[in-house]
Amino acid sequence: MTIDNTGLPVPRHDEQPQDTVAGRPRGRTGPGRHRGPGDTTIVAERRPRWEEMAFTLLAGVVVALIPWVKVPDQVKHLPVPGIATYLALVTIATAAGCFRGWRMGLVMDQHGATIRNYFWTYRFGWPEVDCLADGSSYAGADGWKWALSLMLQDGRTVTATGTRTSGPRRMPEVLTVIGQGAERYAIPAELTGNAVRRGSRWFVRLGLMALVLIAAWLGVNS
C-alpha cells in the first residue's frame, strides 16, 4: 500500500482486483457466468445447471413419496426414527445432486482444465489437451445444443455440459471468453458455435436418468 500526494492510500498494482475476464469486472454477464480470479476462466451457463437441479428435486420428491404411495399401510406402522432416517437420506442425496448441478461448468487456469458435469468431474493438465472443439449436449425437447468439448492427446473427448448455451444470442460471448482462455494457455480452439456430436458419454447420462424415472414409475404403480 502506498500514499499519494493527497494523503490517501493507493493500492499497489499487485493489490488491484484481478477478477476480470475479457475486460469485464467480476460478476454475472447475462444468464451464465464467465469470470474468474486472475488467470482463471469460468464458464457456467445457467440453463443446464437449473435443469439438472430441477430434475434432481423431482426425482428426490418421487423417491421420498414412494413408500407412502406403494405401501401406505406398512408406513403407518413403521417407527418414527426409521421414517426420519429414510427422509433424511433422501434429503441428503437430493441436496448433493443439486449441489452437483449448480457446480457444473468449465474452469481453465494455469494448471489445466477442469470439467464439472453432473455425474463426473474431470481434470486435465494442459499437456493432456490437444485442442478445444465444438461439441454438443442434449437439451431435451430442444435437441442437441452447442457445448464445449476437450479433445485429448490420447484420443478421448470430454464435453463440458455446463457450457451449453441458452440461445444464439449467448454464443458470441461464450466463444469469445473460451477463445481468450485458450489463447492465454496456447491451446488450439477450433470453435464455430455449431453443435457437433462427439464421444459416447451422453448415452450413459441419458441411461441413468431413464433408469431413475422408470424405477420411480414402477414403484408408484406397482
Summary of the structure (lengths in Angstrom):
residues: 222
radius of gyration: 22.2
end to end distance: 70.1
largest distance: 80.9
contacts: 638
relative contact order: 0.15
helix: 45%
strand: 25%
